[in-house]
Amino acid sequence: MPLDSLPDSGRAPAPQQSVEEFIDSAPMGPRQRLIALLGLAVMVAEGLDITIASFVYPHVMHDWGTPMSAVTTVVTAGVLSMAIGGAVAGPLADRYGRKGVTTAGILVFGTATAAMALAPGIWIFALLRVVACVGLGAVAPGVMAIVADSTPAARRAPVVALAFSGIAAGTVAGGFLASAVIPGHGWPALLAVCGLAPLLLVPLVVACIPESVSVLIARGRPVEEIYASLALLVPGRDASDVGLTHAQRDEPEPTQKLSVIVLSRSYALTTLLIWLCYFALLGVVYLLLNYLPLMAAGAGLTASRTGAVVGLFGAGTLCGQLLASLGLSRYDRFRVLALATALSAVAVCVAAAADTGHSGMFVLVFVLGVCLGASMGSLQAVGALAYPATLRATGMGWMSGVGRVGTLASGLLGGIMISAGWGISGIFYVLCAPLALTGAAALLLRNEVRRPVRSLPRRTGRATEVKAD
């Protein structure tokens, strides 16, 4: 009897692909490239917004007679607001939609920054800055999760690192924009430009970026909507054999507990190691940014050359993140992170010990920026791929929040060391310790994240096995 004439009950069921397998099986298409490009553009806007505040504060102090203590309070409140924004937005994005939370974050920080240009005094200015920083904190986890969700596994790590490099690009661009706008048009014009520009991205985000399929499945959206989203990501291929099983539709415990899941027994060590890395790396980067001008001034550089030193560090950071994106396309992301942090520690030690002269300092600062930039880019790829798709924004949001706390801790530590009479060289030597910890944590993460199966608690009360990337 021909095989085709066998009754259906006697035929083995055709194997079904998971959503992840379907996306991973196709090369990166035009819509996926567009999503990555829009993610990069949003990160550039975020980097601009973060950077221009440092150029505005001196003018606010001059024009309004604002004391330094008030500016310090605004800066501290802004950093804490970014940490809170990321920690809150991550679980919301995983539960209710990454596209919606990201769009809301862009609207909040863009509108609040533009409104700062109209602030009549420091306290309204401060309130608007805090609101803007909440939006800034909310954007990055959603963008990184969207880019990771829509990219095939073979390209995921380098594309995530490339999108994250937009923050460094925005930082570099912010310096040039401030020098071009403030002298002729004043600091309110700079705030207006940097606030209104990201709002232009909102229609593109809404029109071109589909909601993450993992969120649609978790929310129990109609099958037709899920297939439509898959068709946008992978056009020209039949998605009808993609399995959307009931187990996949089970949601984690109510939102209250998404943040708890990243600290559950299955993920606790991974989460704590990632937090350690981001806390240490962001702390080192911001401490260096704070004290590079002092190091340059101590070497006898003029004010303009001191600004060039800081600019070179930012440019090096951008180059390092771009190099990390290239390296991650070929090499293990954990080893790239460990190597980059080891090189960063060496560069810091050389900066502390060597008397290189002015030209040598420029080269050394640029190299230091490259090494730390590569570390930051690699860590974004590690964080984005450490959790299953259903938890990705939550994990990234908490990682970002803990990193922001690291910047405050490094500022406090730097102040204590300066008050105790430490020199710049001594402070730089201290930075080798967190960099060494980060490198060691990266190697531990390699073993922990690559455990083949994770157990994710579900609303139904049973455990469902979920593979991490």
C-alpha positions as CSV (number, residue, x, y, z in Angstrom):
1,M,0.0,0.0,0.0
2,P,1.4,3.4,-0.9
3,L,2.6,5.4,2.1
4,D,0.2,8.3,1.2
5,S,-2.8,6.1,1.5
6,L,-2.1,5.3,5.2
7,P,-4.7,6.7,7.5
8,D,-3.6,9.8,9.5
9,S,-3.7,7.9,12.8
10,G,-0.9,5.6,11.5
11,R,1.4,8.4,10.4
12,A,4.0,10.0,12.7
13,P,3.2,13.7,13.3
14,A,5.4,16.1,11.5
15,P,7.9,17.7,13.7
16,Q,7.2,21.4,14.6
17,Q,9.7,24.2,14.9
18,S,9.7,26.5,17.9
19,V,9.5,30.2,17.3
20,E,13.2,30.6,18.1
21,E,14.1,27.8,15.7
22,F,12.1,29.4,12.9
23,I,13.8,32.8,13.3
24,D,17.2,31.2,13.7
25,S,16.8,29.0,10.6
26,A,16.7,32.0,8.2
27,P,19.4,34.5,7.3
28,M,19.0,38.1,8.7
29,G,16.4,39.8,6.4
30,P,15.6,43.5,5.6
31,R,13.1,44.0,8.4
32,Q,15.5,42.6,11.0
33,R,18.2,44.9,9.7
34,L,15.8,47.8,9.9
35,I,14.9,46.9,13.5
36,A,18.6,46.8,14.5
37,L,19.2,50.2,12.7
38,L,16.3,51.8,14.6
39,G,17.6,50.3,17.8
40,L,20.9,51.9,17.1
41,A,19.3,55.2,16.4
42,V,17.3,55.2,19.6
43,M,20.5,54.4,21.6
44,V,22.2,57.3,19.8
45,A,19.4,59.6,21.0
46,E,19.8,58.2,24.6
47,G,23.5,58.8,24.5
48,L,22.9,62.4,23.3
49,D,20.5,63.1,26.1
50,I,22.7,61.6,28.8
51,T,25.7,63.6,27.6
52,I,24.3,67.1,27.0
53,A,23.3,67.5,30.6
54,S,26.9,67.7,31.6
55,F,27.4,70.6,29.2
56,V,24.2,72.4,30.4
57,Y,24.9,72.3,34.2
58,P,27.7,74.9,34.2
59,H,25.6,77.4,32.3
60,V,22.6,76.8,34.6
61,M,24.9,77.6,37.6
62,H,26.1,80.7,35.9
63,D,22.7,82.0,34.6
64,W,20.6,81.2,37.7
65,G,23.3,81.4,40.4
66,T,22.6,77.7,41.3
67,P,25.0,76.3,43.9
68,M,27.1,73.2,43.1
69,S,25.2,71.3,45.9
70,A,21.9,71.7,44.0
71,V,23.5,70.5,40.7
72,T,25.0,67.5,42.6
73,T,21.5,66.7,43.9
74,V,20.0,66.8,40.4
75,V,22.8,64.6,39.0
76,T,22.4,62.0,41.8
77,A,18.6,62.0,41.5
78,G,18.9,61.6,37.8
79,V,21.1,58.5,38.1
80,L,18.8,56.9,40.7
81,S,15.8,57.7,38.4
82,M,17.5,55.9,35.5
83,A,18.2,52.9,37.8
84,I,14.5,52.8,38.9
85,G,13.3,53.3,35.3
86,G,15.2,50.3,34.1
87,A,14.3,48.0,37.0
88,V,10.5,48.9,36.6
89,A,10.4,49.0,32.8
90,G,12.0,45.6,32.3
91,P,9.3,43.5,33.9
92,L,6.6,45.7,32.4
93,A,8.1,45.2,28.9
94,D,8.2,41.4,29.4
95,R,4.6,41.3,30.6
96,Y,2.8,43.9,28.5
97,G,5.0,44.5,25.5
98,R,8.5,45.7,24.7
99,K,7.4,47.9,21.8
100,G,4.9,49.8,23.9
101,V,7.2,50.4,26.9
102,T,10.1,51.4,24.7
103,T,7.9,53.9,22.8
104,A,6.6,55.3,26.1
105,G,10.2,55.7,27.3
106,I,11.2,57.6,24.2
107,L,8.2,59.9,24.5
108,V,8.9,60.6,28.2
109,F,12.6,61.4,28.0
110,G,12.2,63.4,24.7
111,T,9.3,65.5,26.0
112,A,10.8,66.1,29.4
113,T,14.2,67.1,28.0
114,A,12.6,69.5,25.5
115,A,10.5,71.0,28.3
116,M,13.7,71.6,30.4
117,A,14.5,74.3,27.8
118,L,11.4,76.3,29.2
119,A,12.1,75.7,32.9
120,P,12.0,79.0,34.9
121,G,14.2,77.8,37.7
122,I,16.4,75.0,39.0
123,W,13.7,73.0,40.8
124,I,11.4,72.7,37.8
125,F,14.5,71.9,35.8
126,A,15.4,69.2,38.3
127,L,11.9,67.7,38.3
128,L,11.9,67.5,34.5
129,R,15.4,66.0,34.5
130,V,14.3,63.3,36.9
131,V,11.3,62.5,34.7
132,A,13.6,62.4,31.6
133,C,16.0,60.0,33.4
134,V,13.1,57.6,34.2
135,G,12.3,57.5,30.5
136,L,16.0,57.0,29.6
137,G,16.3,54.1,32.0
138,A,13.2,52.5,30.6
139,V,14.3,52.6,26.9
140,A,17.6,50.6,26.9
141,P,16.2,47.2,28.3
142,G,13.3,47.2,25.8
143,V,15.5,48.1,22.8
144,M,18.1,45.5,23.6
145,A,15.4,42.8,24.1
146,I,13.6,43.8,20.8
147,V,16.9,43.6,18.9
148,A,17.9,40.3,20.4
149,D,14.4,38.8,19.9
150,S,14.3,39.7,16.2
151,T,17.8,38.6,15.3
152,P,18.8,35.1,14.3
153,A,21.0,33.4,17.0
154,A,24.1,33.3,14.7
155,R,24.0,37.2,14.5
156,R,22.4,38.0,17.9
157,A,25.5,38.8,20.0
158,P,27.2,41.1,17.5
159,V,24.0,42.9,16.5
160,V,23.1,43.6,20.2
161,A,26.6,45.0,20.8
162,L,26.3,47.1,17.6
163,A,23.0,48.6,18.8
164,F,24.4,49.3,22.2
165,S,27.3,51.2,20.6
166,G,24.7,53.9,19.8
167,I,25.1,55.3,23.4
168,A,28.8,55.8,22.9
169,A,28.1,57.4,19.4
170,G,25.6,59.7,21.0
171,T,28.1,60.7,23.7
172,V,30.7,61.7,21.1
173,A,28.1,63.5,19.0
174,G,26.8,65.3,22.1
175,G,30.1,67.0,22.7
176,F,30.3,68.3,19.1
177,L,26.6,69.4,19.2
178,A,27.1,71.2,22.5
179,S,30.1,73.1,21.1
180,A,28.2,74.1,18.0
181,V,24.8,75.1,19.5
182,I,25.5,76.6,23.0
183,P,27.8,79.5,21.9
184,G,25.4,80.8,19.3
185,H,22.0,79.8,20.5
186,G,22.3,79.0,24.3
187,W,21.8,76.0,26.4
188,P,18.0,75.9,26.1
189,A,18.3,75.4,22.3
190,L,20.6,72.4,22.9
191,L,17.9,70.9,25.2
192,A,15.2,71.5,22.7
193,V,17.1,69.9,19.9
194,C,18.1,66.8,21.9
195,G,14.6,66.5,23.3
196,L,12.6,66.9,20.0
197,A,15.0,64.7,17.9
198,P,14.1,61.4,19.4
199,L,10.4,62.1,19.1
200,L,10.9,61.9,15.3
201,L,11.8,58.2,15.8
202,V,8.5,57.3,17.5
203,P,6.5,57.0,14.2
204,L,9.2,54.8,12.8
205,V,9.3,52.6,15.9
206,V,5.5,52.2,15.9
207,A,5.3,51.5,12.1
208,C,8.4,49.3,11.6
209,I,9.0,47.3,14.7
210,P,6.7,44.3,15.5
211,E,6.0,43.3,19.0
212,S,8.3,40.5,20.3
213,V,6.8,37.1,19.5
214,S,7.7,35.8,22.9
215,V,5.5,38.6,24.5
216,L,2.6,37.8,22.1
217,I,2.7,34.2,23.0
218,A,3.0,34.9,26.8
219,R,-0.1,37.3,26.5
220,G,-2.1,34.6,24.7
221,R,-2.6,36.8,21.6
222,P,-4.4,35.3,18.6
223,V,-2.4,32.8,16.5
224,E,-2.9,35.0,13.4
225,E,-1.2,38.0,15.1
226,I,1.7,35.8,16.1
227,Y,2.1,34.5,12.5
228,A,1.8,38.0,11.1
229,S,4.7,39.1,13.3
230,L,6.8,36.1,12.3
231,A,6.0,36.9,8.6
232,L,7.4,40.4,9.0
233,L,10.6,39.1,10.5
234,V,11.1,36.2,8.1
235,P,9.2,37.1,4.9
236,G,8.6,34.5,2.2
237,R,8.6,31.5,4.5
238,D,5.7,29.4,5.7
239,A,5.3,29.8,9.5
240,S,2.3,27.4,9.7
241,D,4.5,24.6,11.0
242,V,5.8,26.7,13.9
243,G,4.5,25.2,17.2
244,L,2.6,27.5,19.5
245,T,1.9,24.9,22.3
246,H,-0.1,25.5,25.4
247,A,3.1,25.2,27.5
248,Q,4.5,28.1,25.5
249,R,1.5,30.2,26.2
250,D,1.6,29.6,30.0
251,E,2.7,32.9,31.6
252,P,5.2,33.2,34.4
253,E,3.7,34.1,37.9
254,P,2.0,37.5,38.0
255,T,4.2,40.5,37.1
256,Q,5.0,40.9,40.7
257,K,7.2,38.0,40.4
258,L,9.1,38.4,37.1
259,S,11.9,40.2,38.9
260,V,11.9,37.4,41.5
261,I,12.4,34.8,38.7
262,V,15.7,36.3,37.7
263,L,16.9,35.7,41.3
264,S,15.3,32.2,41.5
265,R,17.5,29.2,42.0
266,S,17.8,28.6,38.3
267,Y,19.1,32.1,37.5
268,A,20.5,33.5,40.8
269,L,24.2,32.9,40.1
270,T,23.9,34.1,36.5
271,T,22.1,37.3,37.6
272,L,24.5,38.1,40.4
273,L,27.6,37.6,38.2
274,I,26.1,39.9,35.5
275,W,25.2,42.5,38.1
276,L,28.8,42.4,39.4
277,C,30.2,42.9,35.9
278,Y,28.0,45.8,35.1
279,F,28.3,47.5,38.5
280,A,32.1,47.3,38.2
281,L,32.4,48.3,34.6
282,L,30.1,51.3,34.7
283,G,31.7,52.4,37.9
284,V,35.2,52.2,36.4
285,V,34.1,54.1,33.2
286,Y,32.4,56.9,35.1
287,L,35.2,57.3,37.6
288,L,37.7,57.6,34.8
289,L,35.5,60.2,33.1
290,N,35.4,62.1,36.3
291,Y,39.2,62.1,36.9
292,L,40.7,62.1,33.4
293,P,40.5,66.0,33.4
294,L,42.5,66.0,36.7
295,M,45.0,63.6,35.2
296,A,45.4,65.8,32.1
297,A,45.7,69.0,34.1
298,G,48.3,67.4,36.3
299,A,50.3,66.6,33.2
300,G,50.2,70.3,32.2
301,L,47.7,70.2,29.4
302,T,45.7,73.3,28.5
303,A,41.9,73.3,29.0
304,S,41.3,72.7,25.2
305,R,43.7,69.7,25.3
306,T,42.0,68.4,28.4
307,G,38.7,68.4,26.5
308,A,40.4,66.6,23.7
309,V,41.6,63.9,26.2
310,V,38.0,63.3,27.3
311,G,36.8,63.3,23.7
312,L,39.4,60.7,22.8
313,F,38.3,58.5,25.6
314,G,34.7,58.7,24.3
315,A,35.9,58.0,20.7
316,G,37.9,55.1,21.9
317,T,34.9,53.7,23.7
318,L,32.8,53.8,20.5
319,C,35.6,52.1,18.5
320,G,35.9,49.4,21.2
321,Q,32.2,48.7,21.1
322,L,32.3,48.4,17.3
323,L,35.3,46.1,17.5
324,A,33.4,44.0,20.1
325,S,30.5,43.7,17.6
326,L,32.9,42.4,15.0
327,G,34.7,40.1,17.4
328,L,31.4,38.6,18.7
329,S,30.5,37.5,15.2
330,R,33.4,35.0,15.4
331,Y,34.4,34.5,19.0
332,D,32.8,33.4,22.3
333,R,31.2,36.4,24.0
334,F,32.4,35.4,27.5
335,R,36.0,35.1,26.4
336,V,35.8,38.4,24.5
337,L,34.5,40.0,27.7
338,A,37.3,38.5,29.8
339,L,40.0,39.5,27.3
340,A,38.7,43.0,27.0
341,T,38.6,43.5,30.7
342,A,42.1,42.1,31.2
343,L,43.4,44.5,28.6
344,S,41.5,47.3,30.3
345,A,43.3,46.5,33.6
346,V,46.7,46.5,31.8
347,A,45.9,49.8,30.2
348,V,44.8,51.3,33.5
349,C,48.1,50.1,35.2
350,V,50.2,51.6,32.4
351,A,48.2,54.9,32.7
352,A,49.0,55.0,36.4
353,A,52.7,54.0,36.1
354,A,54.0,55.4,32.9
355,D,55.2,58.9,32.2
356,T,54.3,59.0,28.5
357,G,54.3,62.7,27.8
358,H,51.4,64.5,26.1
359,S,51.3,62.5,22.9
360,G,51.7,59.3,24.8
361,M,48.8,60.3,27.1
362,F,46.5,60.8,24.1
363,V,47.3,57.4,22.7
364,L,47.0,55.7,26.1
365,V,43.6,57.3,26.8
366,F,42.3,56.2,23.4
367,V,43.5,52.7,24.0
368,L,41.9,52.6,27.4
369,G,38.6,53.8,25.9
370,V,38.8,51.0,23.2
371,C,39.4,48.3,25.9
372,L,36.6,49.5,28.2
373,G,34.3,50.0,25.2
374,A,34.8,46.5,24.1
375,S,34.1,45.2,27.6
376,M,30.8,47.2,27.8
377,G,29.7,46.0,24.3
378,S,30.5,42.4,25.1
379,L,28.7,42.5,28.4
380,Q,25.5,43.8,26.7
381,A,25.6,40.7,24.5
382,V,26.2,38.5,27.6
383,G,23.3,40.1,29.4
384,A,20.9,40.0,26.5
385,L,21.5,36.3,25.8
386,A,21.7,35.0,29.4
387,Y,17.9,34.7,29.8
388,P,15.2,33.1,27.8
389,A,13.2,35.5,25.6
390,T,10.3,35.7,28.1
391,L,12.7,37.2,30.8
392,R,15.1,39.2,28.6
393,A,13.9,42.7,29.2
394,T,13.6,42.0,33.0
395,G,17.1,40.8,33.1
396,M,18.4,43.7,31.1
397,G,16.5,46.2,33.1
398,W,17.8,45.1,36.4
399,M,21.3,44.8,35.0
400,S,21.1,48.5,33.8
401,G,19.7,49.6,37.2
402,V,22.5,47.9,39.2
403,G,25.1,49.4,36.8
404,R,23.7,52.9,37.5
405,V,24.1,52.4,41.2
406,G,27.7,51.4,40.4
407,T,28.3,54.9,38.9
408,L,27.2,56.5,42.2
409,A,29.3,54.1,44.3
410,S,32.4,54.9,42.1
411,G,31.8,58.7,42.5
412,L,31.6,58.3,46.3
413,L,34.7,56.1,46.4
414,G,36.6,58.5,44.2
415,G,35.7,61.4,46.5
416,I,36.8,59.4,49.6
417,M,40.2,58.6,48.0
418,I,40.8,62.2,47.0
419,S,39.8,63.5,50.4
420,A,42.3,61.0,52.0
421,G,45.1,62.4,49.8
422,W,45.3,59.7,47.2
423,G,46.9,60.7,43.9
424,I,45.5,59.9,40.5
425,S,48.0,57.1,40.1
426,G,46.8,55.4,43.3
427,I,43.1,55.7,42.2
428,F,43.9,54.2,38.9
429,Y,45.7,51.2,40.5
430,V,42.6,50.6,42.6
431,L,40.5,50.3,39.4
432,C,42.5,47.1,38.5
433,A,40.6,45.2,41.2
434,P,37.0,45.6,39.8
435,L,38.3,44.9,36.3
436,A,40.0,41.7,37.5
437,L,36.7,40.7,39.2
438,T,34.8,41.3,36.0
439,G,37.2,39.1,33.9
440,A,36.9,36.3,36.4
441,A,33.1,36.7,36.5
442,A,32.9,36.5,32.7
443,L,34.6,33.1,32.8
444,L,32.3,31.8,35.5
445,L,29.4,33.0,33.5
446,R,30.5,31.0,30.6
447,N,30.0,27.8,32.5
448,E,26.8,29.0,34.3
449,V,24.9,30.4,31.3
450,R,25.6,27.4,29.2
451,R,23.9,24.9,31.4
452,P,21.6,23.2,28.9
453,V,18.2,23.6,30.5
454,R,16.6,26.1,32.9
455,S,13.4,25.6,34.8
456,L,11.0,28.5,34.6
457,P,8.1,28.7,37.0
458,R,4.7,28.9,35.3
459,R,1.2,30.1,36.4
460,T,-0.1,26.5,36.1
461,G,2.1,25.5,39.0
462,R,4.2,23.1,36.9
463,A,7.8,23.7,35.7
464,T,8.4,24.1,32.0
465,E,11.9,23.6,30.6
466,V,13.3,26.6,28.8
467,K,16.6,26.7,27.0
468,A,18.8,29.8,27.5
469,D,20.8,31.0,24.5
